[in-house]
Every structure is written in structure tokens, then in C-alpha cells.
Amino acid sequence: MFKTLSPVLLITAFVCLAGCKSHSSSNVDEQTLKTFTHDMQQALIRSIAMANTGEQAGAVLLKVTLDRHSAPIRCESRRAPLTYELKMPAGVMPTNLKGLNTLVEAQCWKTIYPVVPKEMLDENGEVEVLAPMVVVLPAQRHSAIAQQQFFWESLLRDQAVTSIGRASVYYEADAQGHVEGCLVQLYPHPLRRDAFRLDGNLQAQLNSRCMALDLRKMPGYVTDERGLASGYSEVDYAPWRVGRP
């Protein structure tokens, strides 16, 4: 069952997804399927748009398998059928397909997905979703994307998190990049409020790590006329993201 989503222009990316097709959707009522499809599309659009990469363009077909906890257990990207290649914006030349497939698969593993309706799960407690997409990522990306990656790698990448959520990071630093103030707060992810657990120990560890950072290593770090810098970033986290770039 394919539903077409009109092309979506994001701040730094153009991602067009045809309706996600599930292999287990026949027993789901129309509204439930519509909501799940929409949320899957938005999750993938945001994830691809926030990829820390250079120029990427092309049409691919992503096959993602989710378990009963909506965690990805398989991600496979390949060339999309010609129908979707023809949806590429005029004048945009495809980049290397292998590189684009690698990028899409990497982002697939990092994405926070919506709750899978129980009716869509097969006998193994899994659901397979097919998502054709047209991706156009410009060569010049916003520095906020690289900064988000910096905080992920510096604060959360090796943390053994046990719930799903989003960390907000507020910082102040001097001209040498020494952090003078940092506040890390944890709150629910919009798609997975059910899976959030406030972890005081994790929050304390993240605040401690943030205070020890050298922000001169962060892309786009600039100070004002007083030699000070302040800023904000957000990082999603989930158990399946642990250890991934």
C-alpha cells in the first residue's frame, strides 16, 4: 500500500519519500496505518536531513526491519526503481550510488522510529518497511549539524543508555574554548515519549563531560567581541545508537 508524500523542502536538504510500505499492514485500520506511515516518513526525513556529510544526491529504496520495540535490526539501501529516479529535481546530477546507500543505511541505524502498531508485527515480532526516497543534500551544510555530531561523539556515543530521549546542551565558553558553564537536560523524544526514563546519573555524567570539553574542536566555534561564546544543541539517543558514529 503506497501513499505518496509531496516533496518536502527542509532547511538543508530535499528528501522526497513515497509512502512507506509495510509487509504486515493488511490487518491495520486505515487511520493507524496513516499515522504510522506519516511518523515513519518524518523520522526518516529528519534523520537524512541531519546527516553530517557532503554533497549527496540520488534515489534509493531503503528496507528497514523494526522489532517489537521499534528498534532497527536490519537496514538495507539499494537503487530505487526508475519511477523514483525520475522524481529527481531538474538539473541535479546523482552522486555516487554506493556512497549514498552507505549514508542512508548509517542514518537508518541512528533514527528514532515511531511505535509499531501491534497488528503490524509478524510471528517473529518484527515488521519490514520499504521507503523509496529521493535525496538531495548540498555540499555546504549548516554548522549546527556538525555541532550536533560533535556533542554526540563527545558526550553520548559511548554511554550505555537504557531509554530513548533527547539531550539539550546549553553552553558558555571563553576564547580558548574552555567551558565556563554547561547545562545538559534530558527530555522525551516526540515520537517515543513512552520510552523515556529520566536518568539523574546519566544527566550528571553528561554535565561533567560537557564542562571538560575543548570547544575549539567544535566545528563553527566562534566568539563575540568580548571573546565569549554561547550556544545550544540537541542530540537524540537510544540504546541501538550506542557506539555508532
Phi and psi in degrees as a GROMACS rama.xvg file:
@    title "Ramachandran Plot"
@    xaxis  label "Phi"
@    yaxis  label "Psi"
@TYPE xy
-99.0222  134.523  PHE-2
-123.105  136.44  LYS-3
-94.9528  129.265  THR-4
-100.268  126.86  LEU-5
-57.7713  148.348  SER-6
-52.3956  137.717  PRO-7
-113.794  124.053  VAL-8
-96.0036  115.123  LEU-9
-100.068  176.109  LEU-10
-58.6777  -42.3502  ILE-11
-123.351  6.89787  THR-12
-156.965  153.498  ALA-13
-115.658  117.916  PHE-14
-132.401  119.243  VAL-15
-112.418  118.726  CYS-16
-112.548  130.972  LEU-17
-74.1766  163.876  ALA-18
-56.4135  133.25  GLY-19
-62.7475  137.737  CYS-20
-112.257  124.886  LYS-21
-101.768  142.889  SER-22
-78.9262  -2.6694  HIS-23
-130.09  38.4129  SER-24
-98.8502  -2.72567  SER-25
-67.242  -25.5485  SER-26
-99.2623  11.4031  ASN-27
-104.303  137.448  VAL-28
-67.9432  157.562  ASP-29
-59.3109  -43.688  GLU-30
-67.5757  -40.156  GLN-31
-62.7639  -43.6623  THR-32
-65.511  -40.2567  LEU-33
-62.5029  -43.4131  LYS-34
-65.6763  -44.9335  THR-35
-63.1616  -43.12  PHE-36
-60.6135  -46.4226  THR-37
-60.5499  -46.2166  HIS-38
-67.1068  -36.5598  ASP-39
-62.8557  -45.0313  MET-40
-60.4731  -47.0285  GLN-41
-65.2958  -37.2407  GLN-42
-63.2139  -44.1537  ALA-43
-71.5721  -39.5133  LEU-44
-58.6245  -48.0644  ILE-45
-63.6533  -42.0287  ARG-46
-64.1755  -46.6127  SER-47
-65.9823  -41.0039  ILE-48
-63.264  -29.5125  ALA-49
-92.8632  9.67368  MET-50
-64.5474  133.865  ALA-51
-88.0016  85.8534  ASN-52
-148.229  175.439  THR-53
-91.7488  -153.985  GLY-54
-65.3195  131.491  GLU-55
-142.89  136.305  GLN-56
-153.835  137.95  ALA-57
158.981  176.72  GLY-58
-116.144  124.729  ALA-59
-132.654  161.342  VAL-60
-115.844  113.005  LEU-61
-95.1108  128.644  LEU-62
-112.266  115.75  LYS-63
-122.005  133.274  VAL-64
-108.393  127.157  THR-65
-111.032  145.727  LEU-66
-89.9832  -173.363  ASP-67
-66.8444  -13.991  ARG-68
-98.7354  9.36723  HIS-69
64.3491  27.417  SER-70
-95.5905  138.412  ALA-71
-71.0955  133.057  PRO-72
-119.404  -13.3179  ILE-73
-149.559  135.782  ARG-74
-134.607  123.453  CYS-75
-140.295  125.221  GLU-76
-118.363  138.2  SER-77
-146.521  173.574  ARG-78
-58.4724  135.996  ARG-79
-80.9755  157.431  ALA-80
-57.533  159.103  PRO-81
-55.0521  -32.4401  LEU-82
-51.9517  -39.8582  THR-83
-84.6504  -30.626  TYR-84
-61.9331  -32.8451  GLU-85
-71.2086  -10.5186  LEU-86
-87.3676  -1.1432  LYS-87
-60.1252  139.595  MET-88
-58.6967  144.634  PRO-89
-59.1291  135.654  ALA-90
86.1418  -4.42  GLY-91
-95.6322  122.239  VAL-92
-92.4526  134.033  MET-93
-62.3211  143.995  PRO-94
-93.0224  -173.872  THR-95
-57.4958  122.532  ASN-96
-64.8339  -39.5004  LEU-97
-60.6524  -42.8031  LYS-98
-64.6812  -39.6969  GLY-99
-67.3693  -42.1348  LEU-100
-61.3126  -41.4097  ASN-101
-61.9384  -43.0935  THR-102
-62.7539  -48.4655  LEU-103
-62.8422  -41.085  VAL-104
-64.831  -41.0068  GLU-105
-62.2395  -42.7926  ALA-106
-70.1267  -31.553  GLN-107
-58.3726  -41.9137  CYS-108
-70.6645  -19.3737  TRP-109
-95.8089  -11.0311  LYS-110
-74.3118  142.265  THR-111
-92.9639  118.72  ILE-112
-101.454  155.906  TYR-113
-70.5117  164.62  PRO-114
-64.5842  130.033  VAL-115
-79.3322  125.006  VAL-116
-57.0474  137  PRO-117
-56.8019  -32.933  LYS-118
-66.3581  -17.2219  GLU-119
-90.0194  -12.1432  MET-120
-76.2831  140.986  LEU-121
-85.8583  -170.126  ASP-122
-65.1463  -18.2354  GLU-123
-95.2336  4.49389  ASN-124
74.0735  32.2202  GLY-125
-129.266  161.509  GLU-126
-140.281  138.343  VAL-127
-107.501  128.615  GLU-128
-120.521  132.686  VAL-129
-104.998  127.696  LEU-130
-130.659  96.1574  ALA-131
-70.902  138.725  PRO-132
-147.519  147.695  MET-133
-108.493  123.966  VAL-134
-119.907  131.169  VAL-135
-135.059  106.581  VAL-136
-112.235  125.329  LEU-137
-71.7535  160.898  PRO-138
-65.7269  -39.0923  ALA-139
-94.1555  114.3  GLN-140
-103.157  156.496  ARG-141
-67.1565  140.616  HIS-142
-61.7844  -24.1928  SER-143
-61.0637  -31.2857  ALA-144
-67.9312  -45.6945  ILE-145
-66.0675  -34.5827  ALA-146
-68.4167  -37.741  GLN-147
-60.7308  -42.3234  GLN-148
-64.0056  -38.976  GLN-149
-59.8209  -46.5917  PHE-150
-70.1083  -33.9038  PHE-151
-60.5789  -49.5352  TRP-152
-69.9655  -32.6419  GLU-153
-83.4512  -31.3124  SER-154
-111.036  -42.3632  LEU-155
-115.692  -19.2071  LEU-156
-54.2431  -40.1822  ARG-157
-103.545  13.1129  ASP-158
-84.3057  128.607  GLN-159
-80.4962  72.9371  ALA-160
-72.175  149.259  VAL-161
-118.126  3.62891  THR-162
-138.099  -179.09  SER-163
-113.841  133.67  ILE-164
-170.23  -165.567  GLY-165
-136.682  134.144  ARG-166
-106.614  128.658  ALA-167
-102.612  138.415  SER-168
-123.503  118.263  VAL-169
-111.381  129.062  TYR-170
-136.91  155.838  TYR-171
-135.298  137.364  GLU-172
-148.104  165.35  ALA-173
-97.7632  -173.364  ASP-174
-64.6546  -24.3716  ALA-175
-88.4815  1.80313  GLN-176
84.0653  6.26021  GLY-177
-74.5646  128.283  HIS-178
-75.5142  123.023  VAL-179
-99.4146  -18.9322  GLU-180
-160.958  138.137  GLY-181
-149.856  136.192  CYS-182
-131.343  117.069  LEU-183
-108.907  124.383  VAL-184
-120.615  145.01  GLN-185
-110.245  137.546  LEU-186
-152.483  165.936  TYR-187
-64.3947  147.908  PRO-188
-78.6351  137.849  HIS-189
-54.1291  -33.735  PRO-190
-87.8455  -13.907  LEU-191
-137.968  51.6196  ARG-192
-60.964  -27.8703  ARG-193
-66.6857  -24.3456  ASP-194
-101.918  8.88081  ALA-195
-86.9701  136.662  PHE-196
-133.385  122.115  ARG-197
-71.0564  119.16  LEU-198
-115.012  101.947  ASP-199
-63.3895  -37.4567  GLY-200
-65.5461  -43.2816  ASN-201
-62.1474  -44.3778  LEU-202
-61.7084  -41.2965  GLN-203
-64.7407  -41.63  ALA-204
-63.3884  -41.0074  GLN-205
-66.895  -39.824  LEU-206
-63.5575  -41.1613  ASN-207
-64.208  -43.9161  SER-208
-63.3229  -40.9424  ARG-209
-61.3733  -41.2269  CYS-210
-64.6745  -22.3611  MET-211
-94.2574  0.674445  ALA-212
-72.7522  152.181  LEU-213
-105.028  100.124  ASP-214
-74.8268  -5.02181  LEU-215
-65.2196  -21.2594  ARG-216
-81.8746  -9.15433  LYS-217
-81.7602  129.242  MET-218
-56.7546  138.134  PRO-219
76.4079  16.8096  GLY-220
-74.6064  120.71  TYR-221
-137.408  152.697  VAL-222
-113.386  162.242  THR-223
-88.4447  -170.141  ASP-224
-65.4433  -16.6473  GLU-225
-91.2631  -1.38753  ARG-226
80.2778  21.1673  GLY-227
-117.293  156.964  LEU-228
-137.219  145.009  ALA-229
-144.748  152.257  SER-230
-170.699  -175.953  GLY-231
-148.597  143.763  TYR-232
-149.25  161.768  SER-233
-129.185  141.687  GLU-234
-135.72  126.393  VAL-235
-82.108  147.94  ASP-236
-140.657  152.515  TYR-237
-162.707  156.136  ALA-238
-54.5388  -38.2142  PRO-239
-75.845  -9.30988  TRP-240
-87.1285  -15.8244  ARG-241
-56.7904  130.222  VAL-242
85.117  -9.39948  GLY-243
-87.3162  150.022  ARG-244
